[in-house]
């Protein structure tokens, strides 16, 4: 059978005039309706929304925990396999001879800032401390909570959640989008990544559904990140002396939520209007510099040797445990309080929640990674988008979280860090370290962290707005009409605000886990489609048939 050129045209109907000119009306309007209904429901009927979302979340965690665990494991295997596969690893995400648009520093900065950077400021301290207090080994009586024998186990779980699995979710989405958009010339939208499986049928309703699922997952995934960020931003403002924004327990008041969202989303909308090459690039570079400064503080003045041990020993323990952790699913016996019940409950709270979060975040980060990775090889992409960011996360967890654990373990902190809210832990720790020297230093460090947090949040939010508009515009990366950028900026703020008011970050977490489920199926199909496409490209190369677009005409060259 003759080897045929790949599909290089996927027409998606867009409006030719009017308010939605250049946008797919089906995708844009239905996405807006779904998000608007969610906002109204959570704000007008917060109690009902919180209860129903909670019931749905419990059902999903009970029925689909194994699916989330195993599908993310599959993503890791596929990414590593593509990188080492000779046929796949050397392929460019673009045409032959094309060079990357951004330097490695800017590429890493944007990738880390938009992907997980904001989470570092909350969880690099909070998560190792949380697992130091409780994890499956503690539940099973193997290690002791808040004791030295539990440190290594705490880091295994921390590295699991923020390591290869997280970045594999992003890498699969980014690889698929870049491969089919920049090699095939297909629209830069989620549906294009499934063309080897469904072909031209994706021009119609099937493609619309896939893109709508991606938009909703993106909004909910980014809302989860912003929800944590808003709580921490308010904690930081309180630390630097702005009162009235937080309750006595450290949680944000309604006023605090509104103020934080006005600042963050206002700045992010302005940045989004300037595009990737200007606002987002410069913000990413700024937050990378500030991140290096803050991290350097923990490495030099924190628990230097404790952190080094947590980094190197932790990575070894993580890699040794990874095969088992990647497939293990705790099954509950249904008896509340039993060991199996607690283990299954803990897995739902932590690994399953994180896998859902990364999957919901994947259409946004994946499409963003695709946009900034054109011209790189698949092998380079996997190493850059999966291995390097994982190591960066490990560095943060080792020295920031390690400093917190060391201060509590040796009794110096005496519960100051343990008792603080998750978002406030990094502020509590830096104040404990610096206040005895000079209160002004503690205040100044709090300001640095608030500024860094804001740049991370703005980078994530403005990137999300641009990505959502790109999907709605059938993959058009060009400038968008201001009203659409403003709408999605406001919609994202209202989703975060509505869910926080109706049930705090728990409500956002619930909505995100629900929204991630359908997109996890799309991502599994992406893996199959990408492998099939690369395999066929190898056959085309052997037969002398072109598999990339002609850069001069943006179409497949003639045989």
C-alpha positions in Angstrom: 0.0 0.0 0.0 1.3 3.5 -0.9 2.4 5.7 1.9 0.2 8.9 1.9 1.1 12.4 3.1 -0.4 13.3 6.5 -3.6 15.4 7.0 -2.5 19.0 6.8 -5.8 20.8 6.6 -8.5 20.9 9.3 -10.9 23.7 8.5 -12.8 25.0 11.6 -15.7 27.4 10.9 -15.3 30.8 12.5 -17.5 33.9 12.3 -16.6 36.2 9.5 -18.0 39.4 11.0 -19.6 40.7 14.2 -18.5 40.4 17.8 -17.2 36.9 17.4 -15.3 37.6 14.1 -12.4 35.1 13.9 -13.8 32.9 16.7 -15.6 29.5 16.6 -19.0 30.5 17.8 -19.9 27.0 18.9 -16.8 26.6 21.1 -16.7 30.2 22.5 -20.4 30.6 23.3 -20.9 27.2 24.9 -17.8 27.6 26.9 -18.9 31.0 28.2 -22.4 29.6 29.1 -20.9 26.7 31.1 -18.5 28.9 33.0 -21.2 31.6 33.6 -23.7 29.0 34.9 -21.0 27.7 37.3 -20.2 31.2 38.6 -23.9 32.1 39.1 -24.6 28.8 40.8 -21.7 29.1 43.2 -22.4 32.8 44.1 -26.2 32.7 44.3 -26.6 29.2 45.8 -23.2 28.6 47.6 -24.5 26.0 50.1 -26.2 23.9 47.5 -23.3 24.2 45.1 -20.8 23.2 47.7 -22.8 20.1 48.7 -23.5 18.9 45.2 -19.9 19.4 44.1 -18.8 17.6 47.1 -21.0 14.6 46.4 -19.8 14.4 42.8 -16.2 14.7 43.9 -16.6 11.8 46.4 -18.1 9.6 43.6 -15.3 10.4 41.2 -12.6 9.7 43.8 -14.2 6.4 44.7 -14.7 5.3 41.1 -11.8 6.8 39.2 -8.9 7.0 41.6 -7.2 4.1 39.8 -7.8 5.7 36.4 -6.0 9.0 37.5 -3.1 7.1 39.0 -2.5 4.8 36.0 -3.2 7.3 33.2 -0.5 9.7 34.6 1.9 6.8 34.8 1.1 6.1 31.1 2.0 9.8 30.3 5.4 9.4 32.0 6.2 6.2 30.1 5.1 7.7 26.7 7.2 10.9 27.2 10.4 8.9 28.1 9.7 6.5 25.3 9.4 9.2 22.7 12.6 10.9 23.9 14.7 7.7 23.6 12.9 6.4 20.5 15.3 7.2 17.6 12.6 8.0 15.1 10.7 10.3 17.5 13.4 11.9 19.6 15.1 13.7 16.7 12.0 15.1 15.0 11.6 18.8 15.2 8.5 20.6 16.4 8.5 22.5 13.2 10.1 22.3 9.8 13.7 21.3 9.2 16.1 24.1 9.9 13.7 26.1 12.1 15.4 27.6 15.1 13.7 28.2 18.6 12.2 31.6 19.1 13.3 32.1 22.7 16.6 31.6 24.5 16.9 28.7 26.9 16.7 31.1 29.9 13.5 32.7 28.7 12.1 29.3 27.7 12.7 27.8 31.1 11.5 31.0 32.8 8.2 31.0 31.0 7.7 27.3 31.2 8.3 27.2 35.0 6.4 30.4 35.7 3.3 29.4 33.8 3.5 25.7 34.7 4.1 25.3 38.5 6.1 28.3 39.7 3.2 29.8 41.8 2.8 26.5 43.6 6.3 26.6 44.9 5.6 29.5 47.1 2.8 27.6 48.9 3.7 24.0 48.6 7.5 24.0 48.7 7.2 24.7 52.4 3.7 23.4 53.1 3.8 20.0 51.5 7.0 18.5 53.0 5.7 19.7 56.4 2.3 18.2 55.7 3.8 14.8 54.8 6.2 15.1 57.8 3.0 15.1 59.9 1.1 12.4 58.0 1.5 10.0 55.1 0.8 6.4 54.3 3.8 5.2 56.3 2.6 7.1 59.4 -0.9 5.6 58.9 0.5 2.1 58.7 2.8 2.7 61.7 6.0 2.3 59.7 7.3 5.8 60.6 6.4 8.3 63.3 4.7 11.6 62.6 7.0 14.7 63.2 10.0 12.5 63.9 13.3 12.1 62.1 12.4 8.7 60.7 9.6 10.2 58.7 11.6 12.8 56.8 12.7 10.6 53.9 9.1 9.3 53.4 7.8 12.9 53.4 10.1 13.7 50.5 9.2 10.7 48.5 5.6 11.8 48.4 6.5 15.5 47.8 8.7 14.6 44.9 6.1 12.2 43.5 3.4 14.9 43.3 5.7 17.6 41.8 8.1 15.5 39.7 7.9 13.5 36.5 4.2 12.8 36.6 3.2 16.5 36.8 5.4 17.6 34.0 4.6 14.5 31.9 1.0 15.8 31.8 2.1 19.1 30.4 4.7 17.5 28.0 2.1 15.2 26.4 -0.3 18.1 25.7 2.5 20.4 24.6 4.2 17.8 22.3 0.9 16.9 20.7 -0.1 20.4 20.0 3.4 21.5 18.7 3.8 18.4 16.6 0.5 18.7 14.7 0.5 22.5 14.5 4.1 23.2 13.5 4.9 20.1 11.5 1.5 19.6 9.9 0.3 23.2 9.8 -2.9 22.3 11.6 -4.7 24.8 13.9 -3.0 25.3 17.3 -5.9 23.9 19.2 -6.6 20.7 21.2 -8.7 18.9 18.5 -5.7 19.0 16.0 -3.8 16.6 18.3 -6.3 13.8 17.6 -6.3 14.0 13.8 -4.5 10.6 13.3 -7.5 9.0 15.1 -10.5 10.9 13.8 -9.3 12.8 10.7 -11.5 15.5 9.2 -14.4 14.6 11.5 -12.7 16.9 14.0 -13.8 19.9 11.9 -17.4 19.4 13.2 -19.2 18.8 16.4 -16.7 16.2 17.7 -13.9 18.8 17.5 -16.1 21.4 19.1 -16.8 19.2 22.1 -13.0 18.4 22.6 -12.1 22.1 22.5 -15.0 23.0 24.9 -13.8 20.3 27.4 -10.3 21.8 27.1 -11.5 25.4 27.8 -13.6 24.4 30.8 -10.7 22.2 32.2 -8.3 25.1 31.7 -10.5 27.6 33.5 -11.0 25.2 36.5 -7.3 24.1 36.6 -6.1 27.7 36.6 -8.8 28.6 39.1 -7.3 26.0 41.5 -3.9 27.6 41.2 -5.3 31.1 41.6 -7.4 30.0 44.6 -4.3 28.9 46.5 -2.5 32.0 45.3 -5.2 34.4 46.5 -5.2 32.9 50.0 -1.4 33.2 50.1 -1.4 36.7 48.6 -3.8 37.9 51.3 -1.6 36.2 53.9 1.3 38.1 52.5 -0.5 41.5 52.5 -1.5 40.9 56.1 2.2 40.1 57.0 3.3 43.4 55.5 0.8 45.4 57.5 -2.4 45.6 55.4 -5.2 44.7 57.8 -8.8 43.6 57.4 -8.2 41.1 54.6 -7.9 37.9 56.7 -9.8 36.2 59.4 -8.2 35.3 62.7 -7.4 31.8 61.4 -5.5 33.3 58.5 -8.1 32.5 55.8 -9.1 35.4 53.4 -12.2 37.5 54.1 -14.6 38.3 51.3 -12.9 41.7 51.1 -9.5 40.1 50.9 -10.6 37.8 48.1 -12.0 40.8 46.1 -9.0 43.0 46.6 -6.6 40.2 45.7 -8.5 39.3 42.5 -8.8 42.9 41.4 -5.1 43.4 41.7 -4.1 40.0 40.2 -6.6 39.8 37.4 -6.3 43.5 36.5 -2.6 43.2 36.1 -2.9 39.9 34.2 -5.5 41.3 31.8 -3.2 44.2 31.0 -0.3 41.8 30.5 -2.4 39.5 28.3 -3.2 42.5 26.0 0.5 42.9 25.4 1.0 39.2 24.3 3.5 36.5 24.9 6.6 38.2 23.5 6.3 41.3 25.7 4.4 41.2 29.0 4.5 37.5 29.7 8.1 37.1 28.7 9.3 40.0 30.9 7.2 38.9 33.8 8.6 35.4 33.5 12.1 36.7 33.5 11.4 38.9 36.6 9.9 36.1 38.6 12.7 33.7 37.7 15.3 36.2 39.0 13.3 36.8 42.2 12.9 33.0 42.6 16.7 32.5 42.4 17.1 35.2 45.0 14.6 33.7 47.4 15.9 30.1 46.8 19.5 31.4 47.4 18.4 32.7 50.7 17.1 29.3 51.8 20.2 27.5 50.5 22.7 29.9 52.2 20.9 30.9 55.4 18.5 28.0 55.8 19.1 24.4 56.5 22.0 24.1 53.9 23.1 20.6 54.7 19.7 19.2 55.7 18.4 20.5 52.3 21.3 18.9 50.4 20.5 15.6 52.0 16.8 16.0 51.3 17.6 16.8 47.6 20.0 14.0 46.8 18.7 11.2 49.1 15.2 12.3 48.3 15.7 11.9 44.6 17.2 8.4 45.1 14.3 7.3 47.4 11.8 8.8 44.9 13.3 7.0 41.9 13.5 3.7 43.8 9.9 4.0 45.0 8.5 5.4 41.7 7.7 2.0 40.0 5.5 0.9 42.9 4.0 4.4 43.6 3.1 4.7 39.9 0.8 1.7 39.9 -0.3 1.3 43.6 -4.0 2.1 44.4 -5.2 1.9 48.0 -8.6 0.1 48.2 -10.9 1.1 51.1 -12.8 -1.5 53.0 -15.5 1.0 53.6 -15.1 1.0 57.4 -14.5 4.6 58.5 -11.4 5.0 60.5 -9.8 1.7 59.4 -6.3 1.6 58.0 -7.4 0.8 54.4 -10.1 3.6 54.6 -7.5 6.1 55.8 -5.0 5.1 53.1 -7.6 5.4 50.4 -8.8 8.7 51.8 -5.2 10.1 51.9 -4.6 9.0 48.4 -7.7 10.9 47.2 -6.6 14.0 49.1 -3.1 14.0 47.7 -2.0 11.9 44.6 -5.5 11.8 43.0 -6.1 15.4 43.6 -2.7 16.4 42.2 -3.1 14.2 39.0 -6.5 15.8 38.4 -4.9 19.3 38.9 -2.1 18.7 36.5 -4.5 17.2 33.9 -6.9 20.1 34.2 -3.8 22.5 33.9 -2.5 20.6 30.9 -4.5 22.2 28.0 -3.3 25.6 29.2 0.3 24.8 30.0 0.5 22.4 27.1 -0.7 24.9 24.5 1.5 27.6 26.1 4.6 25.2 26.0 3.8 24.5 22.3 3.8 28.2 21.5 7.2 28.8 23.1 8.8 25.6 21.9 8.6 25.7 18.2 11.8 24.7 16.5 13.0 22.3 19.3 13.3 18.5 18.9 11.0 16.1 20.7 14.0 14.9 22.8 15.0 18.5 23.7 11.3 19.3 24.5 11.0 16.3 26.9 14.2 17.0 28.7 13.4 20.7 28.9 9.7 20.4 29.8 9.9 17.4 32.0 13.3 16.6 33.6 14.6 20.2 34.2 11.5 21.6 35.8 11.1 18.5 38.0 14.7 19.1 39.3 13.8 22.7 39.9 10.8 21.7 42.0 13.0 19.2 44.0 15.5 22.0 44.7 12.7 24.2 46.1 11.2 21.4 48.2 14.6 20.3 49.5 15.8 23.7 50.8 12.6 25.7 51.5 10.7 22.7 52.9 13.8 21.3 54.4 14.5 24.5 56.3 11.0 24.4 57.8 11.3 20.7 58.8 14.7 21.2 60.3 13.5 24.2 62.4 10.6 22.2 63.7 12.6 19.0 64.1 15.3 20.6 66.3 12.7 22.5 68.3 13.7 26.0 67.4 10.5 27.0 65.7 8.3 25.3 68.4 5.2 25.0 66.1 5.4 28.5 64.6 5.6 27.0 61.1 3.5 23.8 61.7 0.6 25.9 63.1 0.5 28.5 60.3 -2.0 28.1 57.4 -0.5 26.5 54.3 -0.3 29.8 52.4 1.2 31.5 55.4 3.9 29.0 56.2 6.6 30.5 54.1 5.9 34.0 55.7 6.0 32.5 59.2 9.3 30.7 58.5 11.1 33.8 57.0 9.8 36.0 59.8 11.0 33.5 62.4 14.5 33.4 60.7 14.9 37.2 60.2 12.9 39.0 62.9 15.4 38.3 65.7 18.1 40.0 63.5 15.9 43.0 62.3 12.2 43.3 61.9 12.8 45.4 58.8 14.5 42.4 57.2 11.5 40.2 57.9 9.2 42.8 56.5 11.4 43.3 53.4 11.5 39.5 52.7 7.7 39.4 53.0 7.5 42.1 50.4 9.8 40.2 48.1 7.6 37.1 48.4 4.4 39.0 47.8 5.9 40.6 44.6 7.2 37.2 43.5 3.8 35.6 44.2 2.0 38.3 42.2 4.3 37.9 39.2 3.7 34.2 39.2 0.0 34.6 39.5 -0.2 37.2 36.8 1.9 35.1 34.5 -0.4 32.1 35.0 -3.6 34.1 34.7 -2.6 36.1 31.6 -1.2 33.0 29.9 -4.5 31.2 30.6 -6.5 34.1 29.1 -4.4 34.0 25.9 -4.6 30.2 25.6 -8.4 30.1 26.1 -8.8 32.7 23.4 -6.5 30.8 21.1 -8.6 27.6 21.5 -11.8 29.6 20.9 -10.3 31.2 17.8 -9.7 27.8 16.2 -6.0 28.0 17.0 -5.3 31.5 15.7 -2.3 32.8 17.7 -2.8 36.4 16.5 -4.0 39.4 18.5 -7.5 39.1 19.9 -10.2 41.7 20.3 -9.9 43.4 23.7 -13.4 42.5 24.8 -12.7 38.8 24.6 -9.5 39.1 26.6 -11.3 41.2 29.2 -14.2 38.7 29.4 -12.0 35.7 30.1 -10.0 37.7 32.6 -13.2 38.7 34.4 -14.6 35.2 34.1 -11.5 33.6 35.6 -11.7 36.1 38.5 -15.4 35.4 39.1 -14.9 31.6 39.0 -12.1 31.9 41.6 -14.1 34.3 43.7 -17.4 32.4 43.4 -15.9 29.1 44.4 -13.8 30.6 47.2 -16.9 32.3 48.6 -19.1 29.1 48.2 -16.7 26.7 49.8 -13.1 28.0 49.9 -10.3 26.2 48.1 -12.1 22.9 48.7 -14.9 23.9 46.3 -12.3 24.9 43.7 -10.6 21.6 44.2 -13.8 19.7 43.8 -14.9 21.5 40.6 -11.4 21.0 39.2 -11.3 17.2 39.9 -14.7 16.9 38.1 -13.6 19.0 35.1 -10.3 17.1 34.7 -12.0 13.7 34.2 -13.2 14.2 30.6 -10.0 15.9 29.6 -8.0 12.9 31.0 -9.7 10.8 28.3 -8.7 13.3 25.6 -5.1 13.2 26.8 -5.0 9.4 26.7 -6.1 9.6 23.1 -3.4 12.2 22.5 -0.8 9.7 23.4 -2.1 7.1 21.0 -2.4 9.7 18.2 1.1 11.0 18.7 2.7 7.6 18.7 0.7 6.7 15.6 1.8 9.9 13.8 5.5 9.5 14.6 5.4 5.9 13.5 3.8 6.9 10.2 6.3 9.7 9.8 9.1 7.2 10.0 7.4 5.2 7.2 7.0 8.4 5.1 10.6 9.3 5.5 11.7 5.8 4.3 9.4 6.1 1.3 10.5 9.7 0.5 7.1 11.2 1.3 7.1 14.6 3.0 5.7 14.8 6.6 6.1 18.5 7.3 4.6 21.6 5.8 6.3 23.7 3.2 7.4 26.8 5.2 6.9 28.9 2.1 3.3 27.9 1.4 2.3 26.5 4.8 0.9 23.4 3.1 2.2 19.9 2.5 4.6 19.8 -0.5 3.6 17.7 -3.5 5.0 14.2 -3.6 
